[in-house]
Amino acid sequence: MSTETIAWVAFSVYLVVTTGLAVVGMRKTKDMRGFAIGNRDMSPVLVGITLAASIASTATFVINPGFVWADGISALLFFGVAGGGGVIAGLVILSPGFRRTGDKYGALTLPQWIGARYESPGLRSWFSVLNLVLAIAFVVLIVKGSAIVMQHILGVSYVTGVFVVVGFVFSYILIGGTYAHAYTNALQGAMMVIVALVLFLSGARELMNGELFANLAAQDPALLSPVNEGSALFGNAFEIFFCGFVVSYGLVCQPHILTKALYLRGPKDMRQYLLVAAAVGVVFSLILFAGLYARAELTGEMAQDSVMARYIAAAFPPVIGALIGVALLAAGMSTMDGILVSASTIAGYDLAGALLRSRVEDEASREKLALRASRGILVAMGVAALVLALDPPELVGLFAQAGIYGLVAASAAPMTFGVLVKDVPRRAIWVASIVGPAVHFLIYFGAKGPLNPATSATAGMLTAFAVVGGWLLVNRRQKGASASSVLV
C-alpha cells in the first residue's frame, strides 16, 4: 500500500467520523440559540478543548513554525511565550465577566454583547460588519495552509485542496452549528495534542544534547538570539515581548474565542474550562520547536509557508508522515469551523435579525428565518473564501494577521472596559472602535518595508485604550467639579 493510499484512507476515516459528529450536532440544533452557543449542556473539559483547538489553527501548526524556521528563537518567543501569555491573560481577565454580562442580556454573539452592554444597536451593527469582513482574512490563511498540506500528503493539486477544504468544512458547519463545531473540535484537539508531542519529541534529543543549537549557530548566530536584529519582524524586544503579549491578549476578543464561555453550563465550570484550555494550549505551542528542527535539518530553498510539510516528509517514515499530515488538516479545520459558526451567527442573528425584528412580530418565526439567513450567508462566505484562497498573498500569515488584528484593535478596548468598568460612555466606545483599527491599518500599510502586524495592532489597541481611558478621566473630573460646586 502506497503512502498516498494510506493518507487517503486515514483522511477518509477522518471525514466519515467528522460527518457523523456533524449529524449528531444537527439533531441537537433546533433553533438559533442551539446553532450559536448550544443548549448549555457541554462539560467544561469539552468546551476547554474546543477553545484550545479553536485558538491553535493552521497558523500555529503550519504557518508559524515557518516564521521560527526563518528567524529562530526570537519568533518562537514571540509566538510561544509572549503570545501564549497574552492569550491566557486575556481569557482569565475577560471570560468570567463576559459570561456574566452575556447571561444578563441573553447574548449569543460578541456584537450582540457589545450592543447590549452599551445600549447601542448601532455598535452592534458596526461590530457585526467588522467581524464578517476581517474574519475572511483568517479563513483564507487556514484554507491555504490546509491545501498546502493536502498537496504534500494526498498528492492533489493546490486548487483541488482548496475546494475540498472549503466544501467539507462549510458543509458540516452548515448542518451542525455549534454542536458540530464542539464535537469535531474534541476529536481534532486530541489529534493535535498527539501531533504536537510527536513533532516536539522528533528533535528533542538534539535539543537536549545541544546539537540543535550548535547547528543553528553555525548557520547564523542570530537564530539563537532572543532578539534577532537582522529580522524585519522580530528585530527588537518591544516587538517580540510587549507587542506579542498585548496583541495576543486582544486576540481573545475574537468572536469564535470569547463566546466559548457562553457554552458552559454555569459559572462553576469556568475554572476547569480555563485550566483545560491553558494546559492544552501549552502543549500545542510545542509545535513551534519543529521550526528550529526544520532549520537544522532541511537544506535548499523553500517557501516559508511549506516548511512544516517539508519537515514532516524528511523527519518521519512515509506512513507516520501521512498520519501527521491528516492531523495538521484537522488543526486547520478546528479553527475554521469555529470562525464560521460565529460569523454565520453574527450575519444571521445580528444583521439579518435586525431587519427581521422590524418586519416579523412572531419571535419563533424570526428565529427560524434568522437561522436560514445565517446558513445562507455561510454559503456566500464559502464562495468568497474560495475565490480569495485560489490566489492568496505570498506570505498569507502576514495577510491574515493584518486583517484579524484590525478586528482586535477595534474590539479589545470595548470588551475590556465593558467587563471591568461599570459606567463607560458610549461615544468613547464608538471613537475607540474606529480609531483603533484606523491607526493599525495606517501604520501597517504606510510602512515602507516589512512590518510585524503586531506592532501596528498594538499601536491601534493602545490608542483605543487611551481614548476610552482619557474620556473616563475627563468625565469623572467634570462630575467631581460639579459636585464641588454644589457643595460650595
Order of alpha helices (4+ residues) and beta strands (2+ residues): alpha-alpha-alpha-alpha-alpha-alpha-alpha-alpha-alpha-alpha-alpha-alpha-alpha-alpha-alpha-alpha-alpha-alpha-alpha-alpha-alpha-alpha
